[in-house]
Each structure stands twice: as structure tokens, then as C-alpha cells.
Amino acid sequence: MYAIELDNVRKSFGPVQAVDGLSVRVPPGCVYGFLGPNGAGKTTTLRMIMDIFRPDSGSIRLFDTPASSPMRTRVGYMPEERGLYRKMTVTAVLHYFGMLKGMSAGQVRQRGAEWLQRIDLAEHAGKKVEELSRGMHQKLQFAVTVINDPDLVILDEPFSGLDPVNQDLLREIISRLRQEGKTVLFSTHVMHEAERLCDFLVLIDRGRVVVDGTLDQIRAGHEANAVSVELEGDAGFVRTLPMVQAVKPDGRRLEVTLRDEADPQELLLALVARARVRTFEIRQPSLHEIFVQLVGGRHAEDL
């Protein structure tokens, strides 16, 4: 059984094909990254999972039941467009949404207080939403999403608007949810967030799957062609070596891009023959680099 199962899902808006034959399977109890550039179809897909939009064709199932069923009560959803009542206090907002999700007043008070502590908003409980900073607003939206202890948490661009400290806090909370057996699906166009957090990933472009699997599986299909080196003395000769395509200084190191089919070990032998090698590290390709390789550079500015 999968927490989420999309089978050949399609959705268009007039002439625009937003989602084009998307098939994705999200195992339970994992953190799953739903990745792609702006406009790739991520938000549309999440809205279909939540039955806000209906697919033109294909099927969507949650915990082995249709997505339009009452099973969605087990799902917490944080949309990209945040929606909190600005004139209500933080406590009132939590109470309101908790009651909408079927919680008792006592449950809302207990879990609301717990979440305000976890997200460092306890001292702001009496403030109105309009008095909060953008980051505080974002954290409150997250607390509203999970206050009823859902089994599946869906987050659309959850790191947007958070400073580095609160990004770390949210990463820690997502990891804790995984430890508690929850399934977390989050969308992002920021690849390094997914690299740090996700058990499984799917990269989409123009509503289609480009690649999916674990990070190791995705990297395994793309050979590393870059090496980070640090040498003693003059390193100007490196760019003249036959296996080297490009050299970029990076502090005390050099980022060396190898030509196609070049063996990093050949580079190491050439370096040792002419200099003392302090550091030699074969770089694994990042998700950003893999994505650019697969779809070209047209979306590089979005990632």
C-alpha cells in the first residue's frame, strides 16, 4: 500500500497542459521530495491530490482509497498561498482550524500549546496574525496543517519565506515526523533542500516525470565528471591537461570539470607527477546539475 499513488494523471487549463501523464508512488513513512522548476506542475498536482482540482484523466489514491474519499481527513495540507485570518489571534486561529478538523476543545488547547512551543511562537500566542512577521506566519500555517496529527503531511514550498534558523527548525520537525511514522511530501524548486531531507525524490518538468528514485539511485545514473583539488605551488598547468575541460577557482581549491569519458584517476596521476596533492575529491553530481543535464539550461535560473 502506498500513501499516495498517482497513475497517468493529466490536467490541462485551456491550451496549457499542466500535468501530462504523471505517475508517482509515495511509500508510507518517508519524506518524499516533489521537485521541479517554477511552472512544472507541482502545485497543480498537489491540488489534485487534495481534490481541489479534479484530473482530466488518470487516478489518484490515498492509502489505497480514492483521493476524493473521507481518507483525506488523514491528510494535512499547507498550500503555497498561505490562508490565515489576519484579524484573529494565533491561539484563535489554531482553535478554529482544529475544530474544523474534528478536534475537541481540550485536544486543540493541548496540541496547540505543544506546537507553539515546538515552532517558537508560544510568546506570541495572543498576537493577531497581522502582527506576525512573514516567517512567523509561515510557521503558524505549518502548525495549523499538523495540529490534528495527520498521517500524511503535504507541504507546498514550505521553506519559502523562512530565515536560515527557521529553515533548520522546519527540517528538524520534518525529520521528527518521519521518525513518528508519518509520510511527508513536500514540493520545492530548491534542490539542495531535497538533497538534505528526502528518502525518495521525483523531478518533474512540464508536468512529466524526468527522473525518480532515491538520491543514490538518481546519482548512479549520472557519472561524476568533476573533481575538487588542492595543490601546493603553482596550479596553472592543470587547465592544460588533456583530460581537463574547465577549471574554476573555489577558494584554496580548484573545481575541475573533466572531458567526457575521462577517468578521474588519470587526472590524479597527472597531478601527482607535477605537484604535491593536498586534496583530491571526486564530486558527486548535485540534483541541480542532474536536472540541468536532463532538461537543459532553460530552467537553471529557477533552481
C-alpha positions in Angstrom: 0.0 0.0 0.0 1.2 3.5 -0.9 0.5 6.7 1.0 -0.1 8.4 -2.4 -0.5 6.7 -5.8 -0.9 8.7 -9.0 -1.5 6.7 -12.2 -1.1 8.5 -15.5 -2.7 11.7 -14.2 -3.4 14.5 -16.7 -4.7 18.1 -16.2 -5.0 21.0 -18.6 -6.2 24.5 -18.3 -7.4 25.5 -21.8 -4.4 25.1 -24.1 -1.9 24.6 -21.3 -1.1 21.0 -20.3 -0.1 21.5 -16.7 0.2 17.8 -15.8 0.9 15.3 -18.6 0.7 11.6 -17.8 2.2 11.8 -14.3 2.7 8.5 -12.4 4.1 8.7 -8.8 4.1 6.3 -5.9 4.9 7.6 -2.4 5.7 4.9 0.2 4.4 5.4 3.7 6.6 6.6 6.5 9.1 8.5 4.3 10.0 12.1 3.3 9.3 12.4 -0.4 10.5 15.4 -2.5 8.4 16.6 -5.3 10.8 18.7 -7.3 10.9 20.9 -10.4 11.2 24.4 -11.6 8.5 27.0 -11.3 5.6 26.1 -13.6 6.5 22.4 -13.7 3.1 21.3 -12.4 3.9 20.7 -8.8 1.2 22.9 -7.2 -1.5 21.6 -9.7 -0.6 18.0 -8.8 -0.8 18.7 -5.0 -4.2 20.4 -5.5 -5.4 17.3 -7.4 -4.2 15.1 -4.6 -6.3 17.2 -2.2 -9.3 17.0 -4.5 -9.3 20.8 -5.0 -8.8 20.1 -8.8 -10.1 17.0 -10.5 -7.8 15.4 -13.0 -8.9 15.2 -16.6 -7.9 11.6 -16.7 -5.9 9.1 -14.6 -6.4 8.1 -11.0 -5.2 9.3 -7.5 -5.4 7.2 -4.4 -4.5 7.9 -0.8 -3.8 4.9 1.4 -5.3 2.6 -1.3 -8.6 4.5 -1.4 -9.8 7.2 -3.9 -8.4 10.7 -3.1 -12.0 12.1 -3.0 -12.9 9.8 -0.2 -13.1 10.7 3.6 -9.5 9.3 3.7 -8.4 12.9 3.2 -9.1 13.6 6.8 -5.8 11.8 7.5 -4.0 14.5 5.4 -2.6 17.8 6.5 -2.1 20.2 3.6 -0.2 23.5 3.6 -0.8 25.4 0.3 1.7 27.7 -1.3 -0.7 30.6 -0.9 -1.0 30.9 2.9 -4.5 31.4 4.2 -4.9 32.6 7.8 -7.4 35.1 9.2 -5.3 38.2 9.8 -7.5 39.7 12.5 -7.6 36.6 14.6 -5.0 35.8 17.3 -2.6 33.0 17.0 -4.4 30.9 19.6 -7.8 31.6 18.0 -6.5 30.5 14.6 -5.3 27.2 16.0 -8.6 26.7 17.8 -10.7 27.5 14.7 -8.8 25.1 12.4 -8.5 22.4 15.0 -12.3 22.4 15.5 -12.8 22.3 11.7 -10.7 19.2 11.7 -12.9 17.5 14.2 -10.8 18.0 17.3 -12.3 18.7 20.8 -11.6 22.0 22.5 -9.4 20.2 25.0 -7.4 18.5 22.2 -6.9 21.8 20.4 -5.7 23.5 23.6 -3.2 20.7 24.3 -1.8 20.2 20.8 -1.9 23.9 20.0 0.2 24.7 23.1 2.6 21.9 22.2 3.1 23.1 18.6 3.5 26.8 19.6 6.4 25.6 21.8 7.9 23.5 19.0 7.8 26.3 16.5 8.9 29.1 18.9 5.7 31.0 18.8 4.4 30.4 22.4 5.2 34.0 23.5 3.2 35.3 20.5 0.1 33.3 21.2 -2.0 36.4 22.0 -0.9 38.4 18.9 -3.0 38.9 15.9 -1.8 37.2 12.7 -1.4 40.6 11.0 1.2 41.4 13.7 3.4 38.5 12.8 6.5 38.5 10.5 6.4 36.6 7.3 8.4 33.8 8.9 6.1 33.6 11.9 3.1 33.5 9.7 4.7 30.6 7.8 5.3 28.6 11.0 1.8 29.2 12.2 0.5 27.9 8.9 2.5 24.8 9.4 1.1 24.3 13.0 -2.4 24.6 11.6 -1.5 21.9 9.0 -0.4 19.3 11.5 -2.5 20.2 14.6 -4.8 17.2 14.2 -1.8 14.7 13.9 -2.3 13.7 10.2 -0.7 10.5 8.8 0.2 12.3 5.6 1.6 15.9 5.5 1.7 17.7 2.2 3.7 20.9 2.1 3.8 23.2 -1.0 7.1 25.2 -0.9 7.4 25.0 2.9 10.8 26.8 3.1 9.7 29.9 1.2 10.0 32.9 3.4 11.9 31.3 6.3 15.3 32.6 7.5 18.1 30.1 7.9 17.3 29.5 11.6 13.7 28.6 11.0 14.6 26.6 7.9 16.7 24.4 10.2 13.8 24.2 12.7 11.4 23.0 10.0 13.9 20.4 8.7 14.2 19.1 12.3 10.4 18.9 12.6 10.0 17.1 9.2 12.7 14.6 10.3 10.9 14.1 13.6 7.6 13.5 11.7 9.3 10.8 9.7 10.6 9.1 12.9 7.0 9.1 14.2 5.9 7.1 11.1 4.3 10.0 9.2 4.6 10.5 5.5 5.8 13.9 4.4 5.5 15.1 0.8 6.9 18.5 0.0 7.3 20.4 -3.2 10.2 22.7 -3.9 12.3 24.1 -6.7 15.3 24.4 -4.3 17.2 21.2 -5.0 19.6 21.3 -2.0 16.6 21.2 0.4 15.5 17.9 -1.0 19.1 16.5 -1.0 19.3 17.1 2.8 15.9 15.7 3.7 14.3 13.3 1.3 14.3 9.5 1.2 12.7 9.5 -2.3 12.6 12.1 -5.0 10.8 12.8 -8.2 11.9 15.5 -10.6 9.3 16.8 -13.0 9.3 19.2 -15.9 6.3 20.4 -17.9 4.1 18.0 -16.0 6.1 14.9 -16.7 8.5 12.7 -14.7 12.1 13.3 -15.6 13.6 11.0 -13.0 12.6 9.4 -9.7 14.0 7.2 -7.0 16.4 7.6 -4.1 19.1 10.2 -4.3 21.7 7.4 -4.7 19.7 5.8 -7.5 19.4 9.1 -9.3 23.1 9.8 -8.9 24.0 6.3 -10.0 22.7 7.1 -13.5 24.9 10.1 -13.9 28.6 9.7 -13.8 30.6 12.3 -11.9 32.7 14.5 -14.2 34.0 17.0 -11.6 36.9 16.9 -9.1 37.8 19.2 -6.3 41.6 19.5 -5.8 44.0 21.5 -3.7 47.6 21.6 -4.8 50.8 23.1 -3.3 52.5 25.6 -5.5 51.6 26.9 -9.0 48.5 25.1 -10.3 48.3 26.9 -13.7 49.3 23.7 -15.5 46.0 21.9 -14.6 43.9 23.6 -17.3 46.4 22.4 -19.9 46.0 18.7 -19.1 44.3 16.7 -21.9 41.5 15.3 -19.8 40.5 18.7 -18.3 37.6 20.6 -19.9 37.4 23.6 -17.4 38.9 24.8 -14.2 37.2 27.2 -11.7 38.9 28.6 -8.6 37.0 27.9 -5.4 38.9 29.4 -2.5 42.1 27.4 -2.0 40.7 24.7 -4.2 40.1 24.2 -7.9 36.9 22.8 -9.3 38.0 20.7 -12.3 35.5 19.6 -14.9 36.7 16.6 -16.9 36.0 15.9 -20.5 33.5 13.2 -21.4 34.8 9.7 -20.8 37.8 11.0 -18.9 38.9 8.9 -15.8 39.4 10.9 -12.6 42.3 8.5 -11.8 44.1 9.7 -14.9 43.8 13.2 -13.6 45.2 12.2 -10.2 48.2 10.5 -11.8 48.9 13.7 -13.9 48.7 15.9 -10.8 50.9 13.7 -8.7 53.5 13.8 -11.4 53.8 17.6 -11.3 52.7 18.8 -7.9 52.0 17.8 -4.3 48.3 17.0 -4.0 46.8 18.1 -0.7 43.2 17.3 -1.5 41.6 15.2 -4.3 37.8 14.7 -4.1 35.6 13.3 -6.8 32.4 15.3 -6.6 29.0 13.6 -6.7 26.7 15.4 -9.1 24.1 17.6 -7.3 20.4 17.4 -8.1 20.7 20.8 -9.6 23.4 19.6 -12.0 21.5 16.4 -12.8 18.3 18.3 -13.6 20.1 20.8 -15.8 21.7 17.9 -17.7 18.3 16.3 -18.2 16.2 19.2 -19.2 18.8 21.7 -20.4 19.6 25.1 -19.2 16.2 26.8 -19.8 15.2 26.4 -16.1 18.6 26.9 -14.5 17.6 30.3 -13.1 14.6 28.8 -11.3 16.7 26.1 -9.4 
